[in-house]
């Protein structure tokens, strides 16, 4: 079951990366129509919802060691996220 979840997450993240690339092209083009921009935004919101679901799911699967509940907020990873194979 865990492997199926991992495969689903990978597919969602890959789709998000592809959508980000395509939406960036639409937004970079000053001749894009209102409909194209709206469609890109709708797709991006779908992908963001999927990414947030993945993050929430992973958070539920990760256990916080006892006594670390207070330090959990202090441990923020400031490194930028690297989407899979996004070309600008």
N, C-alpha and C positions, 0 to 999 in steps of 0.2 A: 504494500500500500504506500509505503514511504517513497519507493522508486517511482510510482505512478504520480505522486504529488510533485516530486522533483522534476519529472518530465513535463508535467503541466506547467509548472513555474517557469521552466526554461523556455517553453513555447510562448508563454505570455510575455516574458521579458524580451524575447527575440522579436515578437510582433510589436511590442512597444518601441523598440529601437528602430525598426523599419518605419513605423508610423512617424516617429520623431524626425527621421530623415526626410520623409515625404512632406510632412507639414512644414519643415524648415524651408524646403524648396518653394512651397506655395507662399509662405510669408515673405521670402526674399524676393519674390517676383511682384513688382509694383502693379503689374497688369492682371494679377489674380482677381477673379470676380468675388463678389460677396458670398456667393454660394460655395465657391471653392474654399474660402477662408472658414466659413461656417462648418463645412464638412470636415476640414482638417481639425478644427477645434472639437467637434463632436468625437472624432476618432481619438484625439489626444485625451479627452476626459474619460473615454472608455478604458484606454490603456493605463491612465493614472489610477482609476478605480481598481483595475487588476493588480497593479503594482502595490497599492495600499493593502489589498487583500492578502497578497503574498507576504508583505512585511508584517501584517497582523498575525497571519498564520505562523510565520517563523518565530515571532515573538512569543506566541503561545507554546511553541515547541521547545523554546530555549528556557532552561530553568535558571533562576537566579540563586546562587549559593546562599545558604542561610547566613544572615548577618550582613549581606551586601545590599539589602533593599535601599538603604539610605545612600549608598554610593552609586547606585545605578544611574541616576541623573547626571552624576559628575563624569561618567565615562562616556563622553561623546566623541565619536570618530569624526574629526574635522576633514578627513581626506575626501576629495571629490569622488562621487560614484562614477564608475566607468561602465557605461552601457556596452552591450556586446556588439562589436563591429559597426559602430555608427560612423558613417562618412559624411562630412559636411559639404 
